[in-house]
């Protein structure tokens, strides 16, 4: 199980609590150096290594207390890895049952997403590329200006 980020706003204490209650190895990537029986902290990694970590995870967890959107979510999905996120993450709006779970119960969320369809995860992420988002934004601005 993978967590990318750091700090309490991203839910690091929830990640630490989760790790104490499960048999999964929880890999923490980012500025926080946590330790524990089921925790492996790697610090910061380059994008290539991060993509490998996403691809090798059962799920990416993101129990944020607040996250406007969360690029971590799209990065994970684009690597074919489902996500377990809180409803305090703006990306919760794009998560369907085929690629993730929005919940406060990380353990049951991870259990639900195990075996998710990799292709469905990638398909969802492709809807939110920078190019597609900029096209949608331009279209919205045009609609507002023209009305």
C-alpha positions as CSV (number, residue, x, y, z in Angstrom):
1,X,0.0,0.0,0.0
2,X,1.4,3.4,-1.0
3,X,1.1,6.8,0.6
4,X,2.7,9.8,-1.2
5,X,2.9,13.0,0.7
6,X,3.6,14.3,4.1
7,X,2.1,16.4,6.9
8,X,-1.2,16.2,8.7
9,X,-3.1,18.0,6.0
10,X,-2.4,14.9,3.8
11,X,-3.5,12.6,6.6
12,X,-0.1,11.2,7.8
13,X,-1.4,10.3,11.3
14,X,-4.2,8.2,9.7
15,X,-1.6,6.4,7.6
16,X,0.5,5.7,10.6
17,X,-2.6,4.4,12.5
18,X,-3.6,2.2,9.5
19,X,-0.2,0.7,9.4
20,X,-0.4,-0.5,13.0
21,X,-3.7,-2.3,12.4
22,X,-2.9,-4.3,9.2
23,X,-0.6,-6.9,7.7
24,X,0.1,-4.8,4.6
25,X,3.5,-3.1,4.1
26,X,2.8,0.6,3.9
27,X,5.4,2.5,1.8
28,X,5.6,6.2,2.6
29,X,7.1,8.5,0.0
30,X,7.8,12.1,0.8
31,X,9.2,14.3,3.5
32,X,8.0,12.3,6.5
33,X,10.3,9.6,7.9
34,X,7.9,7.2,9.7
35,X,9.0,4.0,11.3
36,X,7.1,1.0,12.4
37,X,6.7,-2.7,11.8
38,X,4.7,-2.3,8.6
39,X,6.1,1.0,7.4
40,X,8.8,1.6,5.0
41,X,9.7,5.3,4.5
42,X,11.7,6.1,1.3
43,X,11.9,9.9,1.4
44,X,11.6,11.7,-1.8
45,X,12.1,9.8,-5.1
46,X,12.3,10.8,-8.8
47,X,9.3,10.5,-11.1
48,X,10.5,7.3,-12.6
49,X,10.9,5.6,-9.3
50,X,7.6,7.0,-8.1
51,X,5.8,5.5,-11.2
52,X,7.3,2.1,-10.3
53,X,6.1,2.4,-6.7
54,X,2.6,3.3,-7.9
55,X,2.5,0.4,-10.3
56,X,3.7,-2.1,-7.7
57,X,1.1,-1.1,-5.1
58,X,-2.1,-2.7,-4.2
59,X,-3.6,0.7,-3.7
60,X,-2.6,4.3,-3.1
61,X,-4.1,5.7,0.1
62,X,-4.7,9.5,0.5
63,X,-6.7,10.2,3.7
64,X,-6.3,13.9,3.4
65,X,-7.9,16.3,5.8
66,X,-8.0,18.8,2.9
67,X,-6.8,18.5,-0.7
68,X,-8.2,20.8,-3.4
69,X,-7.7,18.0,-6.0
70,X,-4.7,15.8,-5.4
71,X,-2.3,15.1,-8.3
72,X,-1.3,12.0,-6.3
73,X,-4.7,10.5,-7.3
74,X,-4.2,11.0,-11.0
75,X,-0.6,9.8,-10.8
76,X,-1.8,6.6,-9.1
77,X,-4.6,6.0,-11.5
78,X,-2.5,6.6,-14.6
79,X,-0.2,3.8,-13.3
80,X,-3.2,1.5,-13.1
81,X,-3.3,1.6,-9.3
82,X,-6.7,2.2,-7.5
83,X,-7.0,4.8,-4.8
84,X,-8.6,4.9,-1.3
85,X,-9.2,8.6,-0.5
86,X,-11.2,10.7,2.0
87,X,-14.2,12.8,1.0
88,X,-12.0,15.9,1.8
89,X,-10.1,15.4,-1.4
90,X,-11.5,17.2,-4.5
91,X,-10.6,14.2,-6.6
92,X,-13.3,12.2,-4.8
93,X,-15.7,13.5,-7.4
94,X,-14.0,11.5,-10.2
95,X,-13.6,8.2,-8.3
96,X,-15.9,5.4,-9.5
97,X,-16.2,1.9,-8.0
98,X,-13.9,0.5,-10.7
99,X,-10.9,2.5,-9.7
100,X,-11.2,3.4,-6.0
101,X,-13.1,4.1,-2.9
102,X,-14.0,7.3,-1.0
103,X,-14.0,6.4,2.7
104,X,-12.7,7.1,6.1
105,X,-12.1,3.4,6.7
106,X,-8.7,2.9,4.9
107,X,-8.5,-0.9,5.8
108,X,-11.9,-1.8,4.2
109,X,-11.2,0.6,1.3
110,X,-8.0,-1.2,0.5
111,X,-9.7,-4.6,0.7
112,X,-12.5,-3.3,-1.7
113,X,-10.0,-2.1,-4.3
114,X,-7.7,-5.1,-4.3
115,X,-8.0,-6.6,-7.8
116,X,-9.4,-3.5,-9.4
117,X,-9.2,-3.3,-13.2
118,X,-5.9,-1.6,-14.2
119,X,-7.4,-0.4,-17.5
120,X,-10.3,1.3,-15.7
121,X,-7.9,3.2,-13.5
122,X,-5.9,4.4,-16.5
123,X,-9.1,5.3,-18.5
124,X,-10.3,7.6,-15.6
125,X,-6.9,9.3,-15.4
126,X,-6.8,10.0,-19.2
127,X,-9.9,12.2,-18.8
128,X,-7.9,14.6,-16.6
129,X,-4.7,15.3,-18.5
130,X,-3.5,18.9,-18.5
131,X,-4.5,19.2,-22.2
132,X,-8.1,18.0,-21.6
133,X,-8.5,20.2,-18.5
134,X,-7.2,23.3,-20.3
135,X,-9.6,22.6,-23.2
136,X,-12.5,22.3,-20.8
137,X,-11.5,25.5,-19.0
138,X,-11.1,27.4,-22.3
139,X,-14.6,26.2,-23.4
140,X,-16.1,27.3,-20.1
141,X,-14.5,30.8,-20.3
142,X,-15.8,31.1,-23.9
143,X,-19.3,30.1,-22.9
144,X,-19.3,32.7,-20.0
145,X,-17.9,35.5,-22.2
146,X,-20.3,34.8,-25.1
147,X,-23.4,34.7,-22.8
